[in-house]
Amino acid sequence: MLRDRAGLLRRLDGLARRLKEGKPVDRGLAEAGRAVERSTALVAQRAARPVTLAYPESLPVVERRDDILAALREHQVVVVAGETGSGKTTQLPKLCLELGLGRRGLVGHTQPRRLAARSVATRLAEEMSVPLGGQVGYQVRFTDETGDDTLIKLMTDGILLAETRHDPDLTRYEAIIIDEAHERSLNIDFLLGYLKRLLVRRPDLKVIITSATIDVERFAAHFALPGEDGKPRPAPVVEVSGRTYPVEVRYRPLAREADDEADRTLQEGILHAVEEIEAVEREKRWLHGPRDILIFLPGEREIREAADTLRRADLKGTEILPLYARLSNAEQNRVFAAHAGRRIVLSTNVAETSLTVPGIRYVIDPGLVRISRYSYKSKIQRLPVEPISQASADQRKGRCGRVAEGVCIRLYDEEDFLSRPSFTDPRSGVPTWPL
C-alpha cells in the first residue's frame, strides 16, 4: 500500500545505519519483511474484490469516457470541464477504478460541502451495488464511514487539507479529484497550490480538477508540467457537454419601475413567481410529469421566512422542504425521497452544482448568495449576502433543464444580470490570490 511505503523506507534506512555501525539487524529485517507481506497481501485483497463499473449511457460524460481514460494514462493532471448534468461528479471516480487506480491507495474525491460529500458517496455506492462504508465511503466532520476495503473516499476539501498536516505527501491516495474548483474557497485555493508542489514529489499521483464553470485556461496553465523538451505544457482539458432541455428565462425584478409603487419583498416575489409557474402550467398544459420547484435563497433565515410565506398561501398538493448544510441527514434526505404532487425545495447554494435535487422543472432565483469573506479591518470572517455571477446564475438555470422543458424565473432584471461578473470572484478573502 502507498500509505506504508514511507514508513518502510524509513525503517530500512534505519536498519542500513545499524548495519554500518555493526549492530544486529536480523530482528528488524524480519519485522520489515512481515510488514511488506501484510501490505502486499492487502493490495492483493483489494485488487481481488470484484468492482461493478456500469456507466449510465444517458450521461454525456460517458461519451467522453475513452478520451478521459487516455488523458489520465498519459498525463499526471487532467482538467475536466463539464456543464451541469454531465455526470462528471459520479462517473470520474469509476473511471479512475477502471484505469486500475484505487488498489494501492485511495481515490480521493473532494466536495465543497458535507451534504454533497454524503449524497455523492451514497449515489456512487448505489451505482456500484456496494454498501456505503465499504468500497465507497465518505468522511466529513465528526463522521468517518471508511474502512480497509474503501477504494473511493468522498470528503470535504477541508478534510483533505487537514490530512496534509500529518501526511504531507498524501501517501494514502493514488488519485485525487478536486470537484467544483470554480468555487475558489480558501480551502480549494490552498489545495490547488499544495497539489501543484506535491506533484514533483509524487510523480505517481494522478490529479483531476473538475468544475461546471471552470476557468479552463487558468487551471490548465496552473498545472503545467515540463514536457519532453523541458518546456512547461498546460494540463490537458476534456470538455463535456451538459444534458439539458430548453429552459425559458423570465426576469421579474423585485424593484418596481413606477416611482409610486412599493418594491416587492423577497417573500412576495417568490410567491408571485410560484403563482406565475402555476399559470404557465395551465397555459402550456404541463399538468403531468415532473412539476417540482427549486428556490435558491442565501441562508437559513431567508429559507424559514419563505417557507412560512408559502405555507400561509395554502398551496394545494404541495410539499415544502428546506435544504441547507446544518439540517440532519434524515431531513436532508427527504428531498431525494419519492413523493406525490408538487414539491418546493428551498435551498442555499448547496443545490447549485454537485448536489442534484431530482424532479426539478422550475427554478426561482433571487440572484443572491451568502459568501464567506475575511475583513482585513476588523480581522474577522464575515458572511455577507452578495449578488451571484452570471456563471452561477446559469448553473441555477441548468437545474431545471434536466428532466423536461422548464422555466427559470429570476427576481432581478436582465440589465442587472448582464452587468454582473462572468465568474464568481475567489472567496478566499485574498483578492490577488495567485493560482
Kinemage of the C-alpha trace (Angstrom):
@kinemage 1
@onewidth
@group {chain A} dominant
@subgroup {mainchain}
@vectorlist {calphas} color= white
{ca met a 1} P 0.000 0.000 0.000
{ca leu a 2} L 1.208 3.505 -0.763
{ca arg a 3} L 0.485 4.558 2.810
{ca asp a 4} L 3.044 2.007 4.084
{ca arg a 5} L 5.860 2.905 1.690
{ca ala a 6} L 7.242 5.922 3.541
{ca gly a 7} L 7.309 4.077 6.869
{ca leu a 8} L 9.000 1.042 5.344
{ca leu a 9} L 11.650 3.204 3.681
{ca arg a 10} L 12.397 4.934 6.983
{ca arg a 11} L 12.647 1.557 8.708
{ca leu a 12} L 15.036 0.221 6.053
{ca asp a 13} L 17.189 3.367 6.252
{ca gly a 14} L 17.457 2.858 9.996
{ca leu a 15} L 18.435 -0.777 9.528
{ca ala a 16} L 21.088 0.246 6.978
{ca arg a 17} L 22.621 2.639 9.512
{ca arg a 18} L 22.638 -0.061 12.186
{ca leu a 19} L 24.328 -2.442 9.762
{ca lys a 20} L 27.102 0.101 9.065
{ca glu a 21} L 27.595 0.520 12.795
{ca gly a 22} L 27.956 -3.231 13.180
{ca lys a 23} L 24.743 -3.622 15.171
{ca pro a 24} L 22.394 -6.607 14.760
{ca val a 25} L 19.584 -6.158 12.235
{ca asp a 26} L 18.076 -9.647 11.973
{ca arg a 27} L 15.050 -8.883 14.132
{ca gly a 28} L 14.397 -5.566 12.387
{ca leu a 29} L 14.662 -7.156 8.940
{ca ala a 30} L 12.198 -9.862 9.936
{ca glu a 31} L 9.702 -7.267 11.174
{ca ala a 32} L 10.132 -5.222 7.987
{ca gly a 33} L 9.588 -8.347 5.899
{ca arg a 34} L 6.361 -9.124 7.730
{ca ala a 35} L 5.193 -5.536 7.219
{ca val a 36} L 5.873 -5.823 3.482
{ca glu a 37} L 3.952 -9.097 3.351
{ca arg a 38} L 0.956 -7.586 5.149
{ca ser a 39} L 0.916 -4.563 2.862
{ca thr a 40} L 1.294 -6.717 -0.266
{ca ala a 41} L -1.485 -9.027 0.899
{ca leu a 42} L -3.803 -6.064 1.475
{ca val a 43} L -3.159 -4.764 -2.061
{ca ala a 44} L -3.869 -8.223 -3.482
{ca gln a 45} L -7.013 -8.490 -1.377
{ca arg a 46} L -8.291 -5.105 -2.583
{ca ala a 47} L -7.487 -5.966 -6.214
{ca ala a 48} L -9.215 -9.349 -5.970
{ca arg a 49} L -12.550 -7.963 -4.822
{ca pro a 50} L -14.957 -7.558 -7.758
{ca val a 51} L -15.916 -3.996 -8.650
{ca thr a 52} L -19.112 -3.128 -10.522
{ca leu a 53} L -18.432 -0.355 -13.039
{ca ala a 54} L -21.605 0.260 -15.014
{ca tyr a 55} L -21.893 3.624 -16.757
{ca pro a 56} L -25.330 5.151 -17.484
{ca glu a 57} L -25.320 5.694 -21.249
{ca ser a 58} L -27.554 8.762 -20.919
{ca leu a 59} L -24.813 10.794 -19.200
{ca pro a 60} L -22.733 12.982 -21.551
{ca val a 61} L -19.505 12.261 -19.642
{ca val a 62} L -19.798 8.612 -20.713
{ca glu a 63} L -19.478 9.715 -24.356
{ca arg a 64} L -16.019 11.115 -23.489
{ca arg a 65} L -15.023 8.064 -21.460
{ca asp a 66} L -12.241 6.937 -23.818
{ca asp a 67} L -10.849 10.476 -24.086
{ca ile a 68} L -10.744 10.881 -20.303
{ca leu a 69} L -9.103 7.479 -19.801
{ca ala a 70} L -6.481 8.253 -22.461
{ca ala a 71} L -5.706 11.625 -20.874
{ca leu a 72} L -5.338 10.021 -17.431
{ca arg a 73} L -2.986 7.341 -18.771
{ca glu a 74} L -0.698 9.856 -20.446
{ca his a 75} L -0.789 12.797 -18.029
{ca gln a 76} L -0.432 13.366 -14.315
{ca val a 77} L -3.091 16.099 -14.220
{ca val a 78} L -6.317 16.312 -16.232
{ca val a 79} L -8.850 19.157 -16.232
{ca val a 80} L -12.464 18.133 -16.883
{ca ala a 81} L -14.817 20.997 -17.758
{ca gly a 82} L -18.402 19.817 -17.654
{ca glu a 83} L -21.752 21.531 -17.548
{ca thr a 84} L -24.472 20.787 -15.037
{ca gly a 85} L -25.956 17.350 -15.612
{ca ser a 86} L -22.936 15.895 -17.412
{ca gly a 87} L -22.391 13.207 -14.755
{ca lys a 88} L -18.751 14.042 -14.084
{ca thr a 89} L -19.089 14.020 -10.286
{ca thr a 90} L -20.330 10.425 -10.093
{ca gln a 91} L -18.566 8.868 -13.083
{ca leu a 92} L -14.982 10.172 -12.765
{ca pro a 93} L -14.193 8.084 -9.648
{ca lys a 94} L -15.352 4.964 -11.506
{ca leu a 95} L -13.131 5.861 -14.465
{ca cys a 96} L -10.196 6.000 -12.036
{ca leu a 97} L -11.027 2.479 -10.847
{ca glu a 98} L -11.277 1.285 -14.458
{ca leu a 99} L -7.766 2.603 -15.012
{ca gly a 100} L -6.530 0.414 -12.130
{ca leu a 101} L -6.273 3.194 -9.554
{ca gly a 102} L -7.605 2.710 -6.037
{ca arg a 103} L -5.893 -0.618 -5.274
{ca arg a 104} L -2.566 0.577 -3.830
{ca gly a 105} L -4.188 3.689 -2.395
{ca leu a 106} L -7.445 5.602 -2.263
{ca val a 107} L -9.202 7.578 -4.964
{ca gly a 108} L -9.890 10.774 -3.011
{ca his a 109} L -12.823 12.895 -4.164
{ca thr a 110} L -13.399 16.303 -2.548
{ca gln a 111} L -16.641 18.270 -2.368
{ca pro a 112} L -17.088 21.830 -1.062
{ca arg a 113} L -19.876 20.802 1.346
{ca arg a 114} L -20.644 17.945 3.733
{ca leu a 115} L -24.086 17.433 2.240
{ca ala a 116} L -22.615 16.964 -1.240
{ca ala a 117} L -19.938 14.551 0.022
{ca arg a 118} L -22.545 12.347 1.699
{ca ser a 119} L -25.020 12.402 -1.192
{ca val a 120} L -22.384 11.684 -3.865
{ca ala a 121} L -20.986 8.797 -1.792
{ca thr a 122} L -24.490 7.378 -1.377
{ca arg a 123} L -25.157 7.654 -5.105
{ca leu a 124} L -21.842 6.018 -6.032
{ca ala a 125} L -22.440 3.151 -3.607
{ca glu a 126} L -25.855 2.562 -5.192
{ca glu a 127} L -24.419 2.591 -8.732
{ca met a 128} L -21.658 0.151 -7.729
{ca ser a 129} L -24.093 -2.058 -5.762
{ca val a 130} L -21.995 -1.929 -2.583
{ca pro a 131} L -22.848 -0.877 0.980
{ca leu a 132} L -21.873 2.656 1.950
{ca gly a 133} L -18.692 2.487 4.017
{ca gly a 134} L -17.317 -0.447 2.007
{ca gln a 135} L -15.670 0.119 -1.367
{ca val a 136} L -17.221 3.590 -1.357
{ca gly a 137} L -17.000 5.673 1.811
{ca tyr a 138} L -17.006 9.259 2.966
{ca gln a 139} L -15.525 11.418 5.699
{ca val a 140} L -16.888 14.721 6.932
{ca arg a 141} L -16.537 16.484 10.253
{ca phe a 142} L -17.438 14.104 13.120
{ca thr a 143} L -18.235 11.229 10.706
{ca asp a 144} L -15.862 8.711 9.092
{ca glu a 145} L -17.563 5.999 7.024
{ca thr a 146} L -14.435 4.409 5.516
{ca gly a 147} L -12.503 1.182 6.129
{ca asp a 148} L -9.721 -1.058 4.841
{ca asp a 149} L -11.884 -2.051 1.857
{ca thr a 150} L -12.561 1.539 0.775
{ca leu a 151} L -11.430 2.350 -2.766
{ca ile a 152} L -13.228 5.689 -3.270
{ca lys a 153} L -13.324 8.221 -0.449
{ca leu a 154} L -15.628 11.240 -0.653
{ca met a 155} L -14.756 14.095 1.703
{ca thr a 156} L -14.907 17.833 2.110
{ca asp a 157} L -11.922 19.804 0.859
{ca gly a 158} L -11.252 20.788 4.482
{ca ile a 159} L -10.752 17.137 5.455
{ca leu a 160} L -8.122 16.629 2.739
{ca leu a 161} L -6.386 19.859 3.688
{ca ala a 162} L -6.248 18.737 7.333
{ca glu a 163} L -4.611 15.455 6.272
{ca thr a 164} L -1.628 17.343 4.847
{ca arg a 165} L -0.565 18.166 8.417
{ca his a 166} L 0.273 14.568 9.391
{ca asp a 167} L 0.774 13.199 5.848
{ca pro a 168} L 2.472 15.925 3.770
{ca asp a 169} L 2.829 13.673 0.709
{ca leu a 170} L -0.783 12.393 0.927
{ca thr a 171} L 0.586 8.858 0.668
{ca arg a 172} L -2.846 7.295 1.287
{ca tyr a 173} L -4.015 8.476 -2.141
{ca glu a 174} L -3.340 7.123 -5.597
{ca ala a 175} L -5.607 9.702 -7.263
{ca ile a 176} L -7.278 12.914 -6.084
{ca ile a 177} L -10.308 14.580 -7.672
{ca ile a 178} L -10.948 18.225 -6.753
{ca asp a 179} L -14.585 18.853 -7.672
{ca glu a 180} L -16.253 22.257 -8.104
{ca ala a 181} L -12.889 24.036 -8.305
{ca his a 182} L -14.626 27.138 -9.668
{ca glu a 183} L -15.925 27.929 -6.162
{ca arg a 184} L -12.390 29.092 -5.249
{ca ser a 185} L -12.882 28.885 -1.481
{ca leu a 186} L -9.834 29.336 0.720
{ca asn a 187} L -9.604 25.550 1.186
{ca ile a 188} L -9.779 24.908 -2.562
{ca asp a 189} L -7.190 27.593 -3.320
{ca phe a 190} L -4.797 26.126 -0.749
{ca leu a 191} L -5.311 22.614 -2.120
{ca leu a 192} L -4.671 23.705 -5.712
{ca gly a 193} L -1.427 25.369 -4.679
{ca tyr a 194} L -0.402 22.456 -2.451
{ca leu a 195} L -1.069 19.821 -5.114
{ca lys a 196} L 0.950 21.796 -7.658
{ca arg a 197} L 4.026 21.472 -5.407
{ca leu a 198} L 3.230 17.891 -4.398
{ca leu a 199} L 3.217 16.612 -7.992
{ca val a 200} L 7.005 16.936 -8.135
{ca arg a 201} L 7.427 14.705 -5.067
{ca arg a 202} L 4.637 12.317 -6.116
{ca pro a 203} L 5.045 11.569 -9.849
{ca asp a 204} L 2.785 8.534 -9.316
{ca leu a 205} L -0.146 10.673 -8.123
{ca lys a 206} L -2.997 11.373 -10.560
{ca val a 207} L -4.969 14.615 -10.120
{ca ile a 208} L -8.283 15.548 -11.750
{ca ile a 209} L -9.583 19.109 -11.499
{ca thr a 210} L -13.245 19.436 -12.371
{ca ser a 211} L -15.868 22.139 -12.394
{ca ala a 212} L -19.084 23.009 -14.136
{ca thr a 213} L -17.984 26.581 -14.868
{ca ile a 214} L -14.248 26.250 -14.733
{ca asp a 215} L -11.850 28.905 -15.970
{ca val a 216} L -10.211 26.290 -18.166
{ca glu a 217} L -7.120 28.137 -19.376
{ca arg a 218} L -6.137 29.343 -15.915
{ca phe a 219} L -6.420 25.948 -14.268
{ca ala a 220} L -4.684 24.152 -17.132
{ca ala a 221} L -1.823 26.666 -17.037
{ca his a 222} L -1.525 26.402 -13.247
{ca phe a 223} L -0.872 22.665 -13.523
{ca ala a 224} L 1.548 22.932 -16.444
{ca leu a 225} L 4.307 20.315 -16.221
{ca pro a 226} L 7.572 20.013 -18.185
{ca gly a 227} L 7.236 18.147 -21.470
{ca glu a 228} L 9.851 16.021 -23.221
{ca asp a 229} L 11.590 19.191 -24.402
{ca gly a 230} L 11.651 20.583 -20.864
{ca lys a 231} L 9.166 23.350 -21.622
{ca pro a 232} L 6.052 23.618 -19.431
{ca arg a 233} L 2.908 22.284 -21.052
{ca pro a 234} L -0.593 23.020 -19.735
{ca ala a 235} L -2.624 20.149 -18.369
{ca pro a 236} L -4.947 18.594 -20.970
{ca val a 237} L -8.574 19.708 -20.899
{ca val a 238} L -11.517 17.418 -21.634
{ca glu a 239} L -14.771 19.314 -22.158
{ca val a 240} L -18.079 17.565 -21.538
{ca ser a 241} L -21.419 18.965 -22.656
{ca gly a 242} L -24.452 19.046 -20.396
{ca arg a 243} L -27.698 17.155 -20.808
{ca thr a 244} L -30.415 19.776 -20.881
{ca tyr a 245} L -33.872 20.506 -22.226
{ca pro a 246} L -34.883 24.014 -23.346
{ca val a 247} L -35.266 26.442 -20.448
{ca glu a 248} L -37.186 29.707 -20.742
{ca val a 249} L -35.731 32.529 -18.640
{ca arg a 250} L -38.095 35.173 -17.289
{ca tyr a 251} L -36.961 38.315 -15.477
{ca arg a 252} L -39.261 39.503 -12.688
{ca pro a 253} L -37.346 42.141 -10.685
{ca leu a 254} L -38.478 42.951 -7.163
{ca ala a 255} L -37.918 46.655 -7.827
{ca arg a 256} L -40.928 48.376 -9.420
{ca glu a 257} L -40.449 50.659 -12.415
{ca ala a 258} L -43.098 53.140 -11.274
{ca asp a 259} L -41.979 55.534 -8.535
{ca asp a 260} L -45.366 55.435 -6.809
{ca glu a 261} L -45.295 51.640 -6.393
{ca ala a 262} L -43.511 49.981 -3.480
{ca asp a 263} L -40.888 47.346 -4.269
{ca arg a 264} L -41.834 43.747 -3.594
{ca thr a 265} L -40.216 41.949 -0.675
{ca leu a 266} L -38.279 38.787 -1.419
{ca gln a 267} L -41.101 36.662 0.005
{ca glu a 268} L -43.688 38.473 -2.137
{ca gly a 269} L -41.520 37.980 -5.222
{ca ile a 270} L -41.225 34.250 -4.532
{ca leu a 271} L -44.979 33.870 -4.027
{ca his a 272} L -45.720 35.768 -7.266
{ca ala a 273} L -43.214 33.543 -9.104
{ca val a 274} L -44.917 30.376 -7.816
{ca glu a 275} L -48.274 31.748 -8.979
{ca glu a 276} L -46.744 32.509 -12.392
{ca ile a 277} L -45.463 28.935 -12.622
{ca glu a 278} L -48.978 27.642 -11.952
{ca ala a 279} L -50.242 29.889 -14.762
{ca val a 280} L -47.502 28.592 -17.093
{ca glu a 281} L -48.586 25.012 -16.408
{ca arg a 282} L -52.185 25.799 -17.269
{ca glu a 283} L -51.145 27.685 -20.396
{ca lys a 284} L -48.735 25.016 -21.686
{ca arg a 285} L -50.736 22.096 -20.274
{ca trp a 286} L -47.747 20.842 -18.302
{ca leu a 287} L -50.030 19.071 -15.855
{ca his a 288} L -48.244 15.720 -15.861
{ca gly a 289} L -44.667 14.606 -15.294
{ca pro a 290} L -42.148 16.500 -13.124
{ca arg a 291} L -43.550 19.677 -11.556
{ca asp a 292} L -41.167 20.416 -8.666
{ca ile a 293} L -39.757 23.882 -7.950
{ca leu a 294} L -36.264 24.707 -6.660
{ca ile a 295} L -35.878 28.107 -4.986
{ca phe a 296} L -32.390 29.400 -4.194
{ca leu a 297} L -32.014 31.539 -1.065
{ca pro a 298} L -28.931 32.987 0.643
{ca gly a 299} L -29.364 31.466 4.116
{ca glu a 300} L -31.401 29.667 6.754
{ca arg a 301} L -33.315 32.748 7.874
{ca glu a 302} L -34.490 33.516 4.343
{ca ile a 303} L -35.454 29.849 3.892
{ca arg a 304} L -37.585 29.871 7.052
{ca glu a 305} L -39.288 33.132 6.060
{ca ala a 306} L -40.042 31.887 2.539
{ca ala a 307} L -41.356 28.570 3.905
{ca asp a 308} L -43.720 30.421 6.266
{ca thr a 309} L -44.986 32.599 3.389
{ca leu a 310} L -45.624 29.615 1.113
{ca arg a 311} L -47.366 27.607 3.832
{ca arg a 312} L -49.689 30.522 4.590
{ca ala a 313} L -50.561 30.623 0.872
{ca asp a 314} L -52.142 27.173 1.297
{ca leu a 315} L -50.833 25.739 -1.981
{ca lys a 316} L -52.842 22.583 -2.633
{ca gly a 317} L -50.998 19.282 -3.020
{ca thr a 318} L -47.648 20.968 -2.375
{ca glu a 319} L -44.878 19.789 -0.039
{ca ile a 320} L -42.386 22.440 1.113
{ca leu a 321} L -38.908 21.250 2.126
{ca pro a 322} L -35.824 23.188 3.290
{ca leu a 323} L -32.310 22.176 2.251
{ca tyr a 324} L -29.167 23.520 3.887
{ca ala a 325} L -25.986 22.126 5.418
{ca arg a 326} L -26.988 22.252 9.105
{ca leu a 327} L -30.055 20.058 8.656
{ca ser a 328} L -29.860 16.500 9.982
{ca asn a 329} L -29.119 13.726 7.492
{ca ala a 330} L -32.703 12.493 7.747
{ca glu a 331} L -34.095 15.954 6.932
{ca gln a 332} L -31.681 16.417 4.028
{ca asn a 333} L -32.557 13.017 2.569
{ca arg a 334} L -36.243 13.963 2.355
{ca val a 335} L -35.569 15.899 -0.861
{ca phe a 336} L -34.466 12.645 -2.549
{ca ala a 337} L -37.482 10.583 -1.446
{ca ala a 338} L -40.315 9.748 -3.843
{ca his a 339} L -43.472 11.824 -3.449
{ca ala a 340} L -46.836 12.637 -4.984
{ca gly a 341} L -47.978 16.092 -6.074
{ca arg a 342} L -45.658 19.101 -6.232
{ca arg a 343} L -42.591 19.657 -4.099
{ca ile a 344} L -40.993 23.060 -3.477
{ca val a 345} L -37.383 22.844 -2.271
{ca leu a 346} L -35.954 25.944 -0.578
{ca ser a 347} L -32.174 25.633 -0.766
{ca thr a 348} L -28.959 27.514 -0.229
{ca asn a 349} L -26.347 27.210 -2.969
{ca val a 350} L -25.662 23.587 -1.934
{ca ala a 351} L -28.042 22.612 -4.776
{ca glu a 352} L -26.264 24.780 -7.343
{ca thr a 353} L -23.588 22.378 -8.539
{ca ser a 354} L -22.619 18.921 -7.272
{ca leu a 355} L -25.817 18.139 -5.366
{ca thr a 356} L -28.686 17.365 -7.728
{ca val a 357} L -32.256 17.588 -6.449
{ca pro a 358} L -34.346 15.185 -8.576
{ca gly a 359} L -37.514 16.089 -10.460
{ca ile a 360} L -36.926 19.853 -10.745
{ca arg a 361} L -38.748 21.548 -13.640
{ca tyr a 362} L -38.785 25.140 -12.387
{ca val a 363} L -36.224 27.374 -10.694
{ca ile a 364} L -36.815 30.650 -8.867
{ca asp a 365} L -33.577 32.584 -8.484
{ca pro a 366} L -33.326 35.804 -6.430
{ca gly a 367} L -29.698 36.077 -7.595
{ca leu a 368} L -28.192 36.205 -4.103
{ca val a 369} L -25.699 34.110 -2.152
{ca arg a 370} L -24.086 34.290 1.276
{ca ile a 371} L -20.299 34.132 0.874
{ca ser a 372} L -17.548 33.842 3.455
{ca arg a 373} L -15.285 36.901 3.309
{ca tyr a 374} L -12.376 37.936 5.516
{ca ser a 375} L -12.342 41.554 6.685
{ca tyr a 376} L -8.828 42.953 6.998
{ca lys a 377} L -10.018 45.943 9.004
{ca ser a 378} L -11.984 44.068 11.648
{ca lys a 379} L -9.845 40.894 11.442
{ca ile a 380} L -12.933 38.685 11.376
{ca gln a 381} L -14.602 36.332 8.926
{ca arg a 382} L -17.902 37.705 7.603
{ca leu a 383} L -20.833 36.149 5.732
{ca pro a 384} L -22.286 38.973 3.627
{ca val a 385} L -25.094 38.451 1.109
{ca glu a 386} L -23.843 39.275 -2.399
{ca pro a 387} L -25.175 39.080 -5.982
{ca ile a 388} L -24.196 35.900 -7.802
{ca ser a 389} L -22.161 35.860 -11.018
{ca gln a 390} L -23.511 35.105 -14.493
{ca ala a 391} L -21.919 31.653 -14.306
{ca ser a 392} L -23.715 30.862 -11.043
{ca ala a 393} L -26.989 32.153 -12.496
{ca asp a 394} L -26.552 29.827 -15.472
{ca gln a 395} L -25.792 26.958 -13.086
{ca arg a 396} L -29.043 27.600 -11.266
{ca lys a 397} L -30.952 27.829 -14.531
{ca gly a 398} L -29.473 24.485 -15.587
{ca arg a 399} L -31.031 22.786 -12.582
{ca cys a 400} L -34.457 22.950 -14.227
{ca gly a 401} L -33.482 21.675 -17.670
{ca arg a 402} L -32.574 18.131 -16.735
{ca val a 403} L -35.886 16.238 -16.746
{ca ala a 404} L -38.104 18.246 -19.103
{ca glu a 405} L -38.580 21.633 -20.729
{ca gly a 406} L -38.608 24.164 -17.895
{ca val a 407} L -38.818 27.768 -16.737
{ca cys a 408} L -36.331 29.801 -14.689
{ca ile a 409} L -37.685 32.964 -13.065
{ca arg a 410} L -35.024 35.463 -11.994
{ca leu a 411} L -36.083 38.022 -9.413
{ca tyr a 412} L -33.918 40.730 -10.976
{ca asp a 413} L -33.834 42.357 -14.398
{ca glu a 414} L -31.814 41.376 -17.451
{ca glu a 415} L -29.710 44.533 -17.307
{ca asp a 416} L -28.651 43.579 -13.780
{ca phe a 417} L -27.725 40.087 -14.993
{ca leu a 418} L -25.600 41.407 -17.876
{ca ser a 419} L -23.760 43.796 -15.552
{ca arg a 420} L -22.633 41.008 -13.231
{ca pro a 421} L -19.150 39.429 -13.469
{ca ser a 422} L -18.837 36.383 -15.701
{ca phe a 423} L -17.476 34.216 -12.897
{ca thr a 424} L -17.619 34.301 -9.122
{ca asp a 425} L -14.686 36.124 -7.547
{ca pro a 426} L -12.413 33.885 -5.459
{ca arg a 427} L -13.858 33.522 -1.971
{ca ser a 428} L -10.530 33.150 -0.266
{ca gly a 429} L -10.672 36.691 1.022
{ca val a 430} L -7.373 37.338 -0.766
{ca pro a 431} L -8.289 39.444 -3.825
{ca thr a 432} L -4.960 38.829 -5.553
{ca trp a 433} L -4.648 35.195 -4.520
{ca pro a 434} L -2.354 33.670 -7.175
{ca leu a 435} L -3.054 30.388 -8.848
